[in-house]
Amino acid sequence: MCEVAVEEQEREIGDLEQSSLVGGNGLVVVSNHRPVHPPLSVVLATVLYCAEFITAAFLCKKYHNNDDVIWTGFTIVFMLVPALLIQLTLTFIHRDLGRDRPLVLFLHLLLLGPVIRCLEALLVYSKAGKKEEPYVTLSRKISLKKGHQTPMELEIGQSERMLATHRNAFKRTAVIQAFLGSTPQLTLQLYATINEKYNLLPVRLALMIITLISIIYGAVVCNVLAIQIRYDDYKVRLRPVAYLCMIIWRGLEIATRVAALVLFSSALTYWVILVGVANLLFFFFLPWVEFWAKKGSLAEGVEKNFSKLGTTVVLCMFTLLYACINVFCWSAVQLDLTHRELIERRQAWGRLAMYYSGRFVENFLLITLWYFFKTDFYEYVCPPLLVAQLLVFYCLSVLFMLLFYQFCHPCRRLFVYNVHDCLHCVCCRRGRLQSRRNPADMPPSYSTAATMVLMSEGPLDPQNSQPPNPPSQPGEQETNC
């Protein structure tokens, strides 16, 4: 995982002004003539961490004053567990255990690691650009614009690399905070609100709003990390429309999932534990079952200084985070424990379709069981309308997900198959089944009909211009329809 973080540092450099230096092989040399971009993602992750921790602490005090032992205990657990894991993650990524930095380690023990890291990033940003860098690092990337692939050589200074390290570290802490702390915290507080007959405390409301923002931000970061890791040879840039589409997609998906679990738990309290544990265990052991089926060895790229036991522990924690993400939303990546980067690079449309189909059925069953087994009468809630709204919201989240992959994905031109192709493939299969049943009504074949092909004026993408692999070798294709 550390190697993945190091390899992604070059992608965090912002827009660079291109110089007129072009090599003989078509390589464009890009020099950095613009100021370094501020570490806004680092500041946002730190603000969300501090806001959630402080608000949860005030709510624990409120629960303690009201002698609510159960709510106090769970709130403290969901507040401290992600905070401790965040300190370990920051220490692990920055490799502080082998360096003489006692003050930083002491602040990590006080759970103030994100604060000191944010101050370090701001300090590096304030000093960047004031004097010329003594040396730069060259990184080669491929710029993808309108189907044209242009190799580029980026000059990256020391300040940019340090800021990229901080950005990548805080991206991972944002994911940990979102799905190991904010998601169960939001579920708990929403259940407590319903259980106490909508006695909505101001502190509880503030905590629920902060956790929802943290979850959506963490889910969007998951998408960005998945794109950057999968297409690490390309210079990836996301447009504002892509971010807006991801925010709506993730917001509707997570809100619907949390609402379904909370409503089900309000009617069948103990059964929701079985549902949650079953989901967690399934997604936790799925990568390991695939690992054992491939008869592979443990990835050696996690940490060279780790023993096999240490590597196994790190992989188990990584798999736990992966399982927690998939319990509430699509993780956007598939784990491959035999690979050095632990990530499957292919875009598996089949697994994506299976996940959302299964999650829709599960949410439908949870909401339906709540509708039939609910015991409390909600004066201002119409149960049939609420069920319909939740199902429609989840369908809208799937729609925005399809729109993102079809129109807003920065590397959509590299897909062997996109959303339109997969939907067309499904329709073709249905048409073939119907034609076999009714051969007389079979439409004319395209092999005997004239076909007009519109050729693009620009150069063809060498990856997309090649014919697809034969069906006998599905493993070499990027995905299966």
C-alpha positions as a printed Julia matrix, in Angstrom:
481×3 Matrix{Float64}:
   0.0     0.0     0.0
   2.89    2.32    0.62
   4.13    1.77   -2.92
   0.69    2.65   -4.21
   0.78    5.9    -2.26
   4.22    6.74   -3.6
   3.24    5.96   -7.18
   0.18    8.19   -6.95
   2.01   11.23   -5.69
   2.76   12.5    -9.19
  -0.94   12.63  -10.07
  -1.74   15.16   -7.4
   0.09   17.94   -9.18
  -2.39   20.47  -10.53
  -2.61   22.08  -13.93
   0.84   22.67  -15.35
   1.84   25.06  -18.09
   3.34   23.19  -21.02
   6.59   24.39  -22.46
   7.44   24.13  -26.14
   9.99   21.38  -25.64
   9.07   18.33  -27.68
  11.42   15.39  -27.94
  12.14   13.44  -31.04
   9.85   10.62  -29.94
   6.89   12.96  -29.43
   7.47   13.31  -25.68
   6.19   16.62  -24.34
   8.27   18.05  -21.48
   6.11   19.94  -19.0
   7.66   22.47  -16.61
   5.97   23.76  -13.5
   5.57   27.53  -13.87
   2.45   27.97  -11.76
   2.11   28.2    -7.98
   1.44   25.04   -6.02
  -2.21   24.33   -5.34
  -3.27   24.63   -1.68
  -3.92   21.37    0.18
  -7.68   21.88    0.45
  -8.39   18.15    0.74
  -6.08   17.94    3.75
  -7.82   20.87    5.45
 -11.29   19.45    4.7
 -10.43   16.0     6.08
  -8.96   17.58    9.23
 -11.99   19.8     9.77
 -14.37   16.85    9.41
 -12.27   14.75   11.8
 -12.17   17.46   14.49
 -15.81   18.45   14.06
 -17.08   14.9    14.35
 -14.83   14.07   17.31
 -15.77   17.21   19.27
 -19.49   16.9    18.53
 -19.5    13.22   19.52
 -17.72   14.1    22.78
 -20.39   16.7    23.64
 -23.13   14.2    22.79
 -21.52   11.59   25.04
 -21.59   14.1    27.87
 -25.28   14.74   27.17
 -26.04   11.01   27.21
 -24.06   10.57   30.43
 -26.04   13.32   32.14
 -29.27   11.57   31.11
 -27.97    8.18   32.3
 -28.18    6.69   28.8
 -25.49    4.07   29.24
 -26.09    2.23   25.96
 -26.03    5.34   23.75
 -22.98    6.63   25.61
 -21.01    3.41   25.13
 -21.7     3.0    21.43
 -21.04    6.67   20.7
 -17.65    6.47   22.43
 -16.74    3.3    20.51
 -17.62    4.8    17.13
 -15.69    7.93   18.11
 -12.46    6.34   19.36
 -11.98    3.32   17.07
 -11.62    5.31   13.81
  -9.55    7.94   15.59
  -7.02    5.31   16.71
  -6.89    3.73   13.27
  -6.31    7.14   11.7
  -3.31    7.73   13.98
  -1.85    4.35   13.01
  -2.44    5.02    9.31
  -0.72    8.4     9.36
   2.21    7.0    11.31
   2.48    4.05    8.93
   2.37    6.13    5.73
   4.83    8.78    6.94
   7.11    6.13    8.52
   7.51    8.09   11.74
   8.43    5.09   13.88
  11.9     4.99   12.37
  12.48    8.75   12.66
  13.36   10.95   15.62
  10.08   12.89   15.97
   8.92   12.51   19.59
   6.58   15.53   19.5
   4.68   14.2    16.48
   4.34   10.74   18.04
   3.14   12.29   21.31
   0.47   14.27   19.46
  -0.61   11.06   17.76
  -1.04    9.49   21.18
  -3.3    12.43   22.07
  -5.34   11.71   18.88
  -4.15   15.0    17.37
  -2.22   13.44   14.49
  -4.42   14.91   11.69
  -4.04   18.39   13.19
  -0.24   18.36   13.22
  -0.15   16.79    9.75
  -2.44   19.51    8.43
  -0.19   22.19    9.94
   2.84   20.54    8.32
   1.1    20.56    4.93
   0.15   24.21    5.29
   3.73   25.04    6.28
   5.1    23.27    3.2
   2.56   25.1     1.02
   3.52   28.48    2.5
   7.2    27.88    1.67
   6.6    26.42   -1.81
   7.53   28.6    -4.77
   9.49   31.18   -2.77
  12.81   29.82   -3.94
  13.87   27.62   -6.8
  13.93   23.91   -6.1
  17.49   22.51   -5.97
  16.37   19.42   -7.88
  13.24   18.04   -9.48
  11.86   14.58  -10.1
  10.82   13.55  -13.6
   7.63   11.57  -13.97
   6.2    10.29  -17.23
   2.44   10.3   -17.72
   0.05   10.0   -20.65
  -2.3    12.9   -21.27
  -5.68   11.76  -22.59
  -7.66   14.49  -24.37
 -10.49   13.72  -26.8
  -9.09   10.29  -27.61
  -5.54   11.57  -28.23
  -2.83   10.02  -26.07
   0.17   12.31  -25.6
   3.16   11.14  -23.52
   4.31   13.82  -21.11
   7.27   14.26  -18.83
   6.43   16.19  -15.66
   8.97   18.07  -13.57
   7.96   17.67   -9.93
   9.66   19.59   -7.16
  10.25   18.49   -3.6
   7.42   20.64   -2.23
   4.91   19.09   -4.62
   5.98   15.6    -3.61
   5.64   16.39    0.08
   2.18   17.86   -0.45
   1.21   14.85   -2.56
   2.24   12.57    0.3
   0.02   14.48    2.71
  -2.9    14.44    0.25
  -2.66   10.69   -0.28
  -2.39   10.05    3.45
  -5.48   12.14    4.21
  -7.44   10.47    1.43
  -6.99    7.17    3.19
  -7.84    8.62    6.59
 -11.0    10.14    5.09
 -12.11    6.69    3.94
 -11.36    5.18    7.37
 -13.21    7.98    9.13
 -16.2     7.65    6.82
 -16.83    3.91    6.93
 -15.4     2.82   10.28
 -16.72    5.79   12.26
 -19.18    8.09   10.54
 -21.39    5.42    8.97
 -22.07    3.4    12.15
 -22.3     6.67   14.1
 -24.99    8.03   11.77
 -26.9     4.75   11.91
 -26.75    4.73   15.71
 -27.88    8.33   16.18
 -30.72    7.99   13.66
 -31.91    4.83   15.43
 -31.7     6.63   18.79
 -33.78    9.49   17.39
 -36.53    7.12   16.21
 -36.38    5.08   19.41
 -36.86    8.22   21.52
 -39.94    9.33   19.54
 -38.15   11.96   17.47
 -36.6    13.67   20.49
 -34.02   15.35   18.27
 -31.28   16.95   20.32
 -29.43   19.85   18.67
 -26.07   18.19   19.3
 -27.31   14.92   17.84
 -28.63   16.69   14.76
 -25.28   18.44   14.25
 -23.45   15.12   14.6
 -25.72   13.43   12.05
 -25.16   16.23    9.53
 -21.37   16.1    10.01
 -21.27   12.31    9.7
 -23.37   12.39    6.52
 -20.99   14.92    4.94
 -18.02   12.8     6.04
 -19.54    9.64    4.54
 -20.29   11.25    1.18
 -16.8    12.76    1.06
 -15.23    9.4     1.9
 -17.26    7.64   -0.79
 -16.23   10.22   -3.41
 -12.6     9.77   -2.34
 -13.03    6.01   -2.88
 -14.05    6.68   -6.47
 -11.12    9.05   -7.06
  -8.6     6.63   -5.55
 -10.0     3.78   -7.64
  -9.57    5.8   -10.84
  -6.06    6.93   -9.93
  -4.85    3.45   -8.98
  -6.45    1.75  -11.97
  -5.14    4.3   -14.49
  -1.84    5.22  -12.86
  -0.12    5.66  -16.24
  -2.45    8.5   -17.18
  -2.74   12.07  -15.99
  -6.25   12.0   -14.54
  -8.38   15.13  -14.25
 -11.97   15.15  -13.03
 -14.35   17.86  -14.15
 -16.74   19.61  -11.72
 -19.67   17.85  -13.4
 -18.07   14.5   -12.52
 -17.75   15.5    -8.85
 -21.37   16.68   -8.78
 -22.54   13.41  -10.32
 -20.54   11.37   -7.8
 -21.87   13.4    -4.85
 -25.5    12.85   -5.9
 -24.86    9.18   -6.66
 -23.13    8.47   -3.35
 -25.45   10.66   -1.28
 -28.61    8.9    -2.49
 -27.04    5.45   -2.23
 -25.77    5.87    1.33
 -28.85    7.71    2.62
 -31.13    4.97    1.28
 -28.99    2.21    2.74
 -28.77    3.79    6.19
 -32.51    4.56    6.22
 -33.36    0.96    5.28
 -31.17   -0.45    8.07
 -32.52    1.98   10.66
 -36.17    1.33    9.77
 -35.6    -2.42    9.83
 -33.85   -2.19   13.21
 -36.74   -0.18   14.67
 -39.11   -3.08   13.93
 -36.8    -6.12   14.28
 -34.01   -4.93   16.53
 -32.04   -8.13   16.97
 -32.4    -9.31   13.39
 -30.54   -6.28   12.1
 -27.43   -7.56   13.89
 -27.65  -10.77   11.86
 -28.04   -8.78    8.64
 -25.05   -6.56    9.42
 -22.77   -9.4    10.53
 -23.71  -11.51    7.5
 -22.89   -8.65    5.12
 -19.61   -7.91    6.9
 -18.44  -11.53    6.93
 -19.39  -12.09    3.29
 -17.41   -9.14    1.97
 -14.54   -9.82    4.38
 -13.99  -13.42    3.32
 -14.76  -12.91   -0.38
 -11.24  -11.62   -1.27
  -9.65  -14.37    0.81
 -11.72  -17.08   -0.89
 -10.65  -15.74   -4.27
  -7.07  -15.64   -3.0
  -7.21  -19.29   -1.93
  -8.92  -20.28   -5.19
  -6.06  -18.72   -7.19
  -3.54  -20.5    -4.92
  -1.5   -17.31   -4.79
   1.03  -15.99   -2.33
   0.71  -12.92   -0.13
   1.45   -9.64   -1.83
   5.04   -8.6    -1.24
   4.45   -4.92   -1.91
   2.73   -4.11    1.39
   5.87   -3.51    3.4
   9.29   -5.07    2.87
  10.16   -4.98    6.56
   7.04   -6.9     7.59
   7.04  -10.57    8.39
   4.34  -12.86    7.03
   2.36  -12.34   10.22
   2.62   -8.56    9.93
   1.64   -8.69    6.26
  -1.36  -10.85    7.13
  -2.48   -8.43    9.84
  -2.22   -5.45    7.48
  -4.15   -7.31    4.78
  -6.83   -8.28    7.28
  -7.27   -4.63    8.31
  -7.38   -3.61    4.67
  -9.98   -6.29    3.97
 -12.02   -5.16    6.98
 -12.14   -1.63    5.6
 -13.14   -3.03    2.21
 -15.95   -5.03    3.83
 -17.24   -2.05    5.82
 -17.39    0.04    2.66
 -19.34   -2.61    0.75
 -21.85   -3.02    3.57
 -23.12    0.51    2.9
 -22.09    1.32   -0.7
 -20.1     0.13   -3.69
 -16.37    0.23   -2.97
 -15.48    1.06   -6.63
 -12.58   -1.44   -6.51
 -12.12   -5.17   -6.21
  -9.4    -6.57   -4.01
  -6.75   -8.9    -5.38
  -4.55  -10.03   -2.51
  -2.09  -11.67   -4.9
  -1.34   -8.39   -6.7
   1.32   -6.0    -5.46
  -1.11   -3.08   -5.39
  -3.92   -5.23   -3.88
  -6.35   -3.8    -6.46
  -7.9    -5.48   -9.47
  -7.26   -3.18  -12.44
 -10.04   -4.43  -14.68
 -13.41   -2.7   -14.7
 -15.73   -5.59  -13.81
 -19.16   -4.54  -15.03
 -20.6    -7.95  -14.15
 -19.67   -7.65  -10.5
 -20.93   -4.07  -10.42
 -24.31   -5.16  -11.79
 -24.51   -8.06   -9.35
 -23.75   -5.8    -6.4
 -26.39   -3.19   -7.17
 -28.99   -5.8    -8.09
 -28.41   -7.7    -4.86
 -28.36   -4.52   -2.78
 -31.63   -3.34   -4.31
 -33.29   -6.67   -3.45
 -31.9    -6.58    0.09
 -33.06   -2.99    0.7
 -36.48   -3.87   -0.7
 -36.78   -6.85    1.67
 -35.64   -4.8     4.69
 -38.11   -2.0     3.98
 -40.92   -4.48    3.28
 -40.3    -6.33    6.56
 -40.34   -3.01    8.4
 -43.66   -2.15    6.74
 -45.31   -5.38    7.92
 -43.71   -5.63   11.39
 -43.65   -2.01   12.5
 -45.25   -1.54   15.93
 -45.12    2.23   16.4
 -47.5     4.66   14.76
 -45.78    7.62   13.15
 -48.18   10.5    12.89
 -46.31   12.48   10.24
 -45.05    9.52    8.17
 -46.96    7.66    5.46
 -45.37    4.17    5.38
 -46.28    3.27    1.76
 -45.02    6.63    0.54
 -41.8     6.23    2.52
 -41.18    2.78    1.03
 -41.74    4.1    -2.48
 -39.48    7.1    -1.87
 -36.58    4.98   -0.62
 -36.8     2.63   -3.61
 -37.0     5.55   -6.05
 -34.0     7.23   -4.4
 -31.93    4.07   -4.74
 -32.9     3.77   -8.41
 -31.87    7.4    -8.89
 -28.48    6.64   -7.33
 -27.99    3.8    -9.82
 -29.0     6.15  -12.64
 -26.4     8.75  -11.62
 -23.82    5.99  -11.32
 -24.53    4.95  -14.92
 -24.37    8.57  -16.06
 -20.98    8.96  -14.39
 -19.45    5.92  -16.05
 -20.98    6.74  -19.43
 -20.35   10.49  -19.69
 -18.23   11.8   -16.77
 -15.53    9.19  -16.2
 -12.15   10.77  -17.11
 -10.87    7.55  -18.73
 -14.1     6.35  -20.33
 -12.42    6.32  -23.77
 -10.14    3.53  -22.54
 -13.04    1.21  -21.68
 -13.23   -1.91  -23.8
 -16.95   -1.87  -22.98
 -18.93    0.98  -21.47
 -22.4     1.15  -19.94
 -24.11    1.5   -23.32
 -22.34   -1.6   -24.67
 -23.29   -3.7   -21.65
 -26.95   -2.64  -21.84
 -26.91   -3.33  -25.57
 -25.38   -6.75  -24.86
 -28.21   -7.6   -22.47
 -30.83   -6.49  -25.01
 -29.12   -8.57  -27.71
 -29.24  -11.66  -25.51
 -32.96  -11.18  -24.92
 -33.48  -10.68  -28.65
 -31.61  -13.9   -29.43
 -33.73  -15.85  -26.96
 -36.91  -14.47  -28.5
 -35.67  -15.19  -32.03
 -34.96  -18.79  -31.1
 -38.49  -19.17  -29.8
 -40.04  -17.4   -32.83
 -37.7   -17.91  -35.83
 -40.33  -16.56  -38.24
 -40.21  -13.14  -36.57
 -36.42  -12.96  -36.63
 -35.19   -9.5   -37.78
 -32.8    -9.23  -40.74
 -29.17   -9.89  -39.9
 -26.69   -7.05  -40.01
 -24.27   -9.28  -41.85
 -26.41   -9.01  -45.01
 -27.48   -5.38  -44.59
 -25.53   -2.3   -45.62
 -23.87   -0.57  -42.7
 -22.63    3.01  -42.6
 -19.62    3.66  -40.38
 -18.61    7.19  -39.41
 -14.84    7.41  -39.1
 -13.33   10.0   -36.76
 -11.02   12.59  -38.23
  -8.49   12.36  -35.4
  -6.06    9.54  -34.85
  -7.46    6.29  -33.63
  -6.86    5.13  -30.09
  -4.48    2.21  -30.47
  -6.08    0.46  -27.51
  -9.63    0.84  -28.77
  -8.74    0.29  -32.43
  -7.71   -3.3   -31.85
 -10.38   -5.97  -32.23
 -11.72   -7.45  -29.02
 -10.26  -10.65  -27.69
 -11.96  -13.87  -28.75
 -14.57  -15.29  -26.37
 -12.3   -18.21  -25.62
 -10.01  -15.91  -23.58
 -12.26  -13.91  -21.26
  -9.47  -13.41  -18.76
  -7.58  -11.09  -21.12
 -10.53   -8.74  -21.61
 -11.08   -5.79  -19.37
 -14.56   -6.9   -18.42
 -17.42   -9.16  -19.37
 -20.84   -7.87  -20.36
